[in-house]
Every structure is written in C-alpha cells, then in structure tokens.
Amino acid sequence: MFHKNTEKLESLVGSNSSFRGNIESKGTLRIDGSIDGNINADWVVIGEKALVRGDISSRGIIVGGRVEGNLHAKEIVEIKNKGQVYGEIHTSKLTIIEGAVFEGRSSMQKEESKVVELVPKEKAN
C-alpha cells in the first residue's frame, strides 16, 4: 500500500465513530467512520464506508469512501473503485481506479528533478 519506510498506523477513527473538528496526526491516520473537519496527517487512508467533510493535507491519500472537500498531497492521491471525491485535488501523482467518482478539478505539480546536470570544465590552454 505504501512505501516500506512509511510510518505505521498511528490513529484510527472506527466505523461506529463520528468526529467533529480538525485532526492533526503524525504517522498514518485511517478513517472508517465520519469526520466533519479538516485533516492534516503524514498519510491518510479512508475506508469504503467512511465519510469526510473537510479538506485533507498529507503526503499521500487513499480514498475508498466519500470525501467532500479538497485534497492536498505531496506525493500521491489514489481513488479506489468505490471511492468518491467531490472537490479539488492537488498532488504530484493521481490514480483513479475504474468505478471511482471524481467531481471537481485536479492540478498536478511537477516533481522536482533529482537529476544533477554535469557541466564539463573548460579545457585549460
């Protein structure tokens, strides 16, 4: 699901839980219930039956449920086949699986190049 060096699951909003307010969390936040508020976490996983009404800022976001708000991810946003996003997406990589719903706008910023250009030294005369 994530890279090997990704932080472990740190926080969970269970399927029988609802939360109103903003959440800020280190590590991975998994949501299976409902949240009315903004989320800021290292990674966010939204379960198939989850509902989020608010903006999400993260390194990576996986949407299996419904999000009504804007997504800001430094690395990747993935919308699974039962996922629904209603809002704007800002990310470097965007994956939308067949069957997913996305209504809104997306913008993808170019990743910074990690290639170092070599400039030849001028020959001494």
N, C-alpha and C positions, 0 to 999 in steps of 0.2 A: 504494500500500500504506500509506504513512504520509503525514503532512503534509510539505509542501515543506521546512520548516525542520527536519525530523528529522535527527538525526546520521547520518552514513554508517555502513556496516557496519564495525565495528572488530574483531570477534572471530568466529572460526568453529571449531566442533567438527565435523570432517569425518565423512562416512558410515562410514569404516573406523576411527573413533576411539572410544575409551571413556575416560571420565574419572571418577575417584572423588575427591570433595572439594568444597568450596564454591568458587563462582566469583563474583567481583565485577569488573564491567567497565563502563567508560564507553562511551557510544555504543550501537550495535546489536550484539547477540550472536545469531548464527544457529547452530542446533544441528541437525546431520544424523546424528550418532552417538548414543551413550548417555552419560548422566550420572547418577551416584549422588551427590547432594549438593544443597545449596541454591544458588540463583542470584539475584544482585542486579545488574541492568543497567538502562540507560535504556530500551531496547526489547529484546524477546526474540521471535525467530522460531523456531518448532520445525517442522522439516521433516517430511514424511509418514512417513519411516522412522525417525524419532528416538524415543528413549525417555528420559524424565526421571523419576527417582525422587527427589523432594525438592520443597521449596517455592520458588516464584518470586515475586520482588518487582520491579516495574518500572512505568514509565509506561504501557506498552502491551505486550500479549502476543498473539501469533498462534499458534494451535495447529493444526498439520497432522498431527502424530503423536500419541504417547501420553504423558500426564503422570499420574503417581501422586503427588499432593501438592497443596498449597494454592496458589492463585494470588491475588496481591495486586497490582492495577493501579490507578494513579491515574486513568488516562483510559479505557482500553478493553481488553476481552478478546474475542477472536474465535476461535471454534472452527470450523475448516473442515470440509467434508463427510467427510473421512477422519480427523478429529481425535477424540481420546478423552481426557476428563478425569475422573479419579477423585479427588475431594477437594472442598474448599470454594473458592468464587470470591468475592472481594471487589473490587468495581470500581464505576465510575460508569456505564459502558455495557457491555452484554453482548450479543454476537451469536452465535447458534448456527445454523449452516447445516444444512439438511436432510441427514440421513445421519450427522451427528455424534453422538457418545455423550458424555453428561454424567451421571455418577452422583455425587451429593453435594448440598451446599446452596450457594445463592448469596445474597449480600446486596449491594444496590446503594445506595451512599451518594449523596445528592443533591449535585449540583454547586453550588458557591457561586454565588449570583446575581451577575451583573456589571451589573445594572441599578441605577442610583442613583436613589433616590426624591427627588423635589423637594418641598420643603415651602415653601408660599407664605409670604412675610413678612406679618406683621400690618400692616394699614394704619395709618399714623400719623394720630392725631386732630388 
